[in-house]
Amino acid sequence: MDLASRAAGLSFLSNFTLMLLKVAVGFYTGSIAILSDGLDSAEDTVSSSFAFFSVRVSARPADIDHPYGHGKVESLAAATQALLIGGGGVFIMYQAVRRLVVGQADIVLGPGLGTMGVTALANLAVVLYVSRAARTTGSLALTSETRHLWTNVAQAVAVIVGLAAVGLTGRNLFDPLVALFLAAYILWTASRIFQSALVQIMDVSLPPEELDVIEDCILPFRSEVAGYHDLRTRRSGRERYVDLHLVVDPGKTLGEVHDLCDRIEEEIGRHLPRAVVTIHTEPDDGRDLGPEGPGSGAGGRARRFRDSASGPN
């Protein structure tokens, strides 16, 4: 099992165990904040299962039916996670408002504080591991799961603060107020995760800093390249896809051009891991003038390094 799958599996196991603990303690203590956190953990368990499934599927190599791989499944899983998290936030908000309106039952503080302390420490340990795996693998599903797990840590701390306030003041009002705060935070996190998933589903270009990296990888070859245009990029799961048109000396042989493209692809791959690079070559014969030519500007970045049929700048 690879690192991404292990991280997703650990997140699922942690969420499932904490869900059982918090739901049981929530009913026993009468705390709406703990019970809401437990119900949120139930959704966490479902979303973790989506993350585990998606990282396993996205790791499969490209095949005849999926020539661009299976990375989009991570985007779909992240969007599903966002919807589940958002639904949990709405439910918690409803329960908190209802408790404020109808009144708050007595709360047993001791078991609740102990349970939430264990929850905070467990979630902190898991999120540190999963976030490291997300950075290492570049998995969108794990990145979304990391954000989700950080909300769990914040939730646990907030519930502890709320229960402590109840104990210090004797006013149960703090319990549903904390639940309302958690609901707002959960809804904000859901919107961030959904936005990240939508970026990949809609094939938004790679960020400007990564486009700069691609250009920096082409620059060392400017003595052999007149320019490039129609640089188009996108991301699918852990893979980056880079397409560009390369303007080269028309006197070069097919073998020389092929070797040049291989070297540029290798250079990009060294700086952008898991990049799939496709290069279309064109002769520098004046028909396409790079940034100013008729073939450029079709939604992609372009740059000319030298004038047609002249030496490098």
N, C-alpha and C positions, 0 to 999 in steps of 0.2 A: 504494500500500500504506500502510495507516494505521500509527500509532506502535506499537500493540500487536502487529501482524503483523510489523513490522520487528524488534521486540525478540525475539519468539519465533523468527523466522528466524535472527537472529544467534546466539541460544542454541543452536539446532540445529547450525549450521555449526561453532561453537566446540567443542561436545561431540563431534561426529563427527571433527573433526581431532585433538583431544586423545586421543580413544579409540584411533585408529590409532597415534599416537605412543607412548602409554603401554603398550599391549599389546606392541608391538614391543620397546620398551626393557625391559619387565618380563621377557619371555622371555630377552632377551640378558643382562641383569644377574643373573637368578635371584632377584630380590627379590619375595617374595610380597606385600609392601605395595604396590609399584608395579603388579604384575600385577592385584591386587585393585582398585586404583584405576582401572586401565584397563578392567576388566570393569564396574565401576560406571559408567564413562563410556559404555560400550555401552548400559547401561540409561538413562543420561541422554539419550543420543541418541534412544532410543525415546520417552521421556517428553517430550522437547522437541518431537518430531514431534506428539505428542498436544496439547501446548500450542499449537503453531502452528495445527493444525487447528481446535482449539476456539475460539481467538480470532477466526479467520476466520468460522466458522459463527455464533458468538454475535453478531457484528457485523451479521448479516443482519437486516433489519427484520421486524417481526411480519407474519404472513400468515394466510390463512384457516385453515390447519391448525395454526398456532402463534400464536394470538392474543396470547399473553403473551411472544412473542419466543423466542429460542433460547439464552437465558442459561444454562439448566440444563446445556448441554453443557460449560461450563467446570467446573461442579461434578463432573460425571462424569469429565472429563479429570483433574482434581486427585485424585480418588479412585483412578483408575487409576495415576497417578504415584506415589501413596503405596504402593500394592501393589507396584509395580515396585521402588521404592526399598527397601521392606522385604525383598523377596526378595533383593535385592543384599546387604543387610546380613547376612542369614542365610547366604548363600553365602560371604561374606568371613569370617564367624565360623568356619564349618566349615573353610575352608582354613587359617586361622591356627591353630586347634586341632590340625589334622592335622600341620602343620609343627612345632608344639611337641612333638608326640608322636613323630613319626618322625625328627625332626632337621632342621636347617637347612643347606641347601647354601651354598657360598661365594657372596658377592655382589660384583658389580663396581660400585663406588661412584660413580666419576666420571660416567659417562653418566646414572646414576640421579639424582644430585643436580642435574645440569644440566637434565634433563627436567622434574623436579618444580618447579624454579625457574621455568621457562618456563610450566608449567601454573598455578602460583599467580598469576603476573602476568596471564596471559590470563584466568583465571577472575575475578580481581578487576576487571579492566576491563569484562568482560561483565556481571557482577552489578551494578555501579554503573549501567550503562545500563538494564538490565532492571528494576531496582528503581525507577528514576525513571519508566520507562514504566508500571510497575504502579501507582505513586502517582497518576500523571496520569490513567490510564484507569479505575482501580478494578477491573481485571481480576483475578478470583480465580485464573485459570490462571497469569497472570504473577506474582501474589503467591506462589503455590506454587512456581513456577519460581525465584523469587528466593531463597526459603528453601533450595531444593535447591542452587542455585549457591553459596550461602554455605557449605553443607556441603562442596562441592568445594574451596573455598578452605581451609577448615579441614583437610580431608583432605590436601591438598598440603603444607601447613605441617607437619602431623603426620608425614607420610612423610619430609620433609626432616630433621626432628628425629630420627626413628628411624634414618635412614641415617647422619646425623652421629654419633649415639651408637655405631653399629656401627663406624664409622671410628675413633672415639676410643678405644673399649674393646677392639675386636677381637672382640666377642661378637655373633654373629648373632641371638641371642635377642631383641634389641630390634626386629627386623623384624616377626615375628609378633605381638609385644606391641602394636606400633603398629597393626597390622591389626585386632586385637581392639578396641582403643579406637575405631578408625574404624567398626567394625561396630556398636558400641553407640550411637555418635553418629548413624549413619545410621538405625538403628531408631527412635531418639527423634524424629528429624526426620520420618520416615514417619508416625509416630503423630500428630504435630502437623498435618501436611498433611491426613491423613485426617479428623481431627476438624473442621478448617475446612470441608472439602468436605461432611461430614455435616450441618453446621449449615445449609447452603443447601439440600441435598437434602431435609431435614426441614422446611423453611420456618420456621426459628426466627425470632422477631421481631428487628427491628433492635436494636442495643445501646441501653441506657437513655439515653446521651448524645444519640443521634440522635432518640429519642422526645422528649427535652426540646427539641431544635431544632424539631421539628414543632409542639409546643405553643407555643413562643415565636413561631412564625410565625402562629399563630391569635390570640394575645393582642392584637395591635394592632387586631383587628376585633371586640373584645368589646362595643363599643357597638352592633354590629349582630348579634351572635351571643349567644344565651343560654347556650350550652355545646356540648359535643360528647361523644360516647360511642362505644363499639365501635371504637376506633382499633386497627386491625390492620395489621401491616407484615410484610414479608418481603423477601428479596433473591434475585435470580436473575441470576447473572453480574455484569454491570456495572450492572444496573437495580435500583432500589429500588421496591417497590410499597407504596403507602399507601392504605388504605381507612378512611373514618370516616363517622359519622353526625353531621350538623350541625343543631343546634336553633336555628331562626330565628323572627323575629317573624311570626306568621301574617298580619299585615296587609300584608306585602311582596308585590309582584307577582312573577310567575314570572320576568320579565325582570330585576328587581332581585336576586332570589335567584341567578339564573344568573350575573349580573355579580359578585356577592359570591363565589361559588364560584371563578370564574375568577381573581379577585384573590388568593384564598387559595392556590390551586394554583400560581400564578406565584411567590408568596412562598416557598412550600416548595421549589419547583424552583430558586430562586436559592440557597438554602442547602444543599440536598441535590441535587447534580447527577444527572441522569438519573433523577429520581424520577417515577414514573407515579402520579398522584393521582386517586382516585375518591371523590367526595363524595356521600353520600345525605342529602338535606335532610328535616327534619321540623318541623312547626309547634310553636311554644312555647305549647301550649294546655292544658298540665297532664297530657296523656296520657302523656308521657315526661318524667320529671324528671331526666334526665341520669344522674349517678352513682347516684342512689337509685331510679331508675325501673325498671319491669319489663323494659325493652328494653336495659338496660345490663349491663355485666359479663360479656358473652359472650366472654371471653378477651381483651378489649381495654381500653386505658386510657380513662378518662372524666373529665370535669370540667365543673362548672356555674359560669358566671361571674356569674349573677344569678338571683334567684328568678323563678318563672314570672310573666309579665305585669308585671314591675317593671323599673326602670331598672338600669343597670350598677352593680356594687358600687363 
